[in-house]
């Protein structure tokens, strides 16, 4: 599955099914906007763990340098969100990703969409570095 945005084709990498918790809602009775970023984070971490293994505690790893979200529809408890992660433009040290957050039981309902730029960073040198070869192979093979 892929989606087209301007001149870039985004290819599906991973789908995470995430249950909405009661505590995810705010005083207005819908899921707080910050939680949508946690949904995309969870999907991204699940995919990275599968693609390159755990990225916590090493000398290098992924950093999000920009992120955005378009809130399309209110999301309320109880629900399960299907977060779809797509990869787009690939750079030396980065990859553009985009996300669709759908109702897991009614996929025609889109709660939000957004994106994040992932940059691979050498934590010791505090600068970007080339994406790991295993990750680059996955992304160029799409």
N, C-alpha and C positions, 0 to 999 in steps of 0.2 A: 504494500500500500504506500502511496506517496501523495503529497499535496504540492501544488504549485503556488509560489508567491513571487510576483514580479518575474525576475529572470532566474530564480533559484528553485530547484526541485528539492523538496524535503522528503526523505525516505524514513519509513517507520522503523524505529529501533526496538521499542519496548512498550508494553502496556502494563500498567500497574492498577490493580483493583484495590481501592482504599476506602474502608468504611468511614463514614462521617461519625465523629463522636459527639455526644451531647455538649461537651465542653468546647467544641469547635465553634459554637454559636456565640454571638455577642448579645448585648442588651436589646438589640432590635429584632432578635429571633431568627437571624440567618447566619450562615457561616461567615466569620470575620475575614476581611480581605487578606490578612497576613497568612491565613491557613492555606490559601490557594498556592502561595509560594512554597509552603511546606509540602503540599501535594506534589508539585513539580520536583522538589528536592528529593522526595522519597522515590519517585519514579527514576530520576537520574542516578541516585545511589544504587538502586537495584540493578539498573543496567550496567553501571560501571563495575559493580562487584562481579557481575557475570562476564563482562568483557575483559577486564584486566585484573580482577581480584580485589581484595580490600585495599582501599587507598588511604586508610588512617594510619598514622604513625611512621610513615616513610619520609625520605628526604625530598620527595617530589610528589605532586598530585594535582588534582583539578581545583581550580578557583573560578568562581563566577565573577566576571568583570562587569556584566550588565544584565539586567533582568527587567521584564515588563509583563503586565497582565492586563487583559481586557475582560472586564466582568460583564457577562452577557445576560445572566439570569440568576436570581436568588437561589441559593442552595440551602436546604434545611435538613435537620435531623428528623427521621432516620433516612439514610441514603447510602449508596455506595457509588463512588466516583471511579470511572475508568479514565486514567490519565494516559494519553498516548504521547510518546516522545518521538520526535522526528529529527533527523540530522540533515543539515543543509550545507552551506558553504564551509569548506575545509581549508584551513590555513596551516602554516608550518607548526605552530604551537596551539592552534585553536580550532574549535568547531562551533558553528552556529546551530542552536537547537530551537525547536518550536514545540509547543504543547497544545493539545486539545483536551479539555476536561469535560467528559460526557457523563450522563446518567448511565450507570452500568446496566440497568435493566431496560432503559429506553434510549438507545444510542443516538436517536435523532435530536435529543435534547442536549444542547451544548451550554454548559454553565460558564465556561471561560476559555480563553485561548491566550497564549503568550509565548515568550521566548527567553532564552538565556544564552550568553556567549561563554563557553567553557574555554579557559586557557590553562595549559599545563605549566606548572611553575616548579622551579628548583627552589625549595624552601630555604636551603642553606645560603645560596647566592641571592635570594630574593629577586629572581628574574625569570622571565618565561624561558621555556626550553622546548625542544621538539616533542611532539606527541609521541608516546611510546609506540614502537613499531607494531606491536600486536593490535593496538587501538587503531592506528592508521590503516592497517590491512583490512580491518572490519569496515571502517568508514569508506575506504576507496573501493571496496568490493560491492558496495550498494548499487 
